[in-house]
Amino acid sequence: MSVPATSPDAPPGQPKKAATAAWIGSALEYYDFFIYGSAAALIFPKVFFDASDPATATLLSLATFGVAYAARPVGALFLGHFGDRLGRKKIMVFTLILMGLSTFLIGCLPTRAQVGGLAPVLLVLCRILQGISAAGEQASASSMSLEHAPAHRRGFFTSFTLSGTQGGQLIATLVFIAIAELPEDQLLSWGWRVPFWLSIAVAVVGHLIRRRLEETPAFARQAATDGVARLPLAVLLREHWADVLRVIAGALVASISTIFTVWALAYATSDSVGMSRSSMLWVGALANLVALGAIPLWATLSDRIGRRPVYLIGAAGSAVTMFLYLWAISTGSYPLTLLLGIVTFGVVYSAANGVWPSFYGEMFSTRVRLSGMAIGTQIGFAVAGFAVTFAAEIAGPNGDDWSSVALFAAALCLPPVVAALSARETHKVPTEQLGERPAPEAASQETVTA
């Protein structure tokens, strides 16, 4: 049976425009974010750190990957606040420009050989700016898509944010496949900079796409009637503290993504396994290509049977398949690694990845939705970002204790399972009733009209 693409409150075509803006913006934004991950595993240990000690250089390089995740909770506090005060659209434009600029600057940085210890310091500063940008991107794009979507298709439309993320990762991987084929001297001198320079297109394209998007009917109605919260964080912690904790716990499932994308890449291309850079980058590329199809399918299923069962398939299933994937790498069998990489990241992980924008967003009311999603996810993502560093430490001095890393990844999937089991099922709740709580007497003092 066909369904309308718009809701009664949305201008014609806006749900599709919002989903498209979320997809393209997230793809461009996370292209920037993930080229850093590939570079941190393959290039930066030799360019920004002491190459005479490869193990320590790799550990420090992977730590800079986690720095952005540490910055994200701070960015979430500010961007969540202004997103619930000023609207979703302004934050979506701002985050895209900031990401494009900070990533372009990474491509312009001097190396350790040129300026010594200042090089990694500048790298970390740019990485912090990336983290602040990413803190507001997914929450604002997901809030925009959810609030524009028809109530019975919120899962499908909000999934475009995450399929865009996978699209950006796919593009980043394909770019690095080409760059990785350069001779070593060219790769380490100028070749690694090219993917970062290309990100200047993020600011231009993103601005052109997102400036034409209208603010959501839900936010406009909230601002015109009850008013926006003066301090969204105060309202969030008073009325939705349990949901914030659920989102923090649920966001730990992103550890599967960071370990798959960064640590497993470094492990597979290390001397202990010996796979080539380009072949392992193709594993990521094909897994992301499959994810582009799997994410909207899982999200559509969640519109029919609920968010919780689909999310649980992704969280619990990832604990099992990640173990199998790392085992496959340890065998040195590329066909087995390719197959299990696609199953793990392209299919199973996509169940949780495609559903969380609607699952988390539906826990909150309109007046604190962006704050709740941003703060909750970014605290959880901060742990997920440093999971790469922990994995490198757990893997031992030779970096080859894959089973310990697999157990670590499985343990990080347990809190998301508990969070999902304790959450309400919301896929049939009308959009205007999402996150409803009894209004406290003091609420009138904490709101302002638009």
Secondary structure, 3 states (H helix, E strand, C coil): CCCCCCCCCCCCCHHHHHHHHHHHHHHHHHHHHHHHHHHHHHCHHHHCCCCCCHHHHHHHHHHHHHHHHHHHHHHHHHHHHHHHHHCHHHHHHHHHHHHHHHHHHHCCCCCHHHHCCHHHHHHHHHHHHHHHHHHHHHHHHHHHHHHHCCHHHHHHHHHHHHHHHHHHHHHHHHHHHHHHCCCHHHHHHHHCHHHHHCCHHHHHHHHHHHCCCCCCHHHHHHHHCCCEECCHHHHHHHHCHHHHHHHHHHHHHHHHHHHHHHHHHHHHCCCCCCCCHHHHHHHHHHHHHHHHHHHHHHHHHHHHHCHHHHHHHHHHHHHHHHHHHHHHHHHCCHHHHHHHHHHHHHHHHHHHHHHHHHHHHCCCCHHHHHHHHHHHHHHHHHHHHHHHHHHHHHCCCCCCCHHHHHHHHHHHHHHHHHHHHHCCCCCCCCHHHCCCCCCCHHHHHHEECC
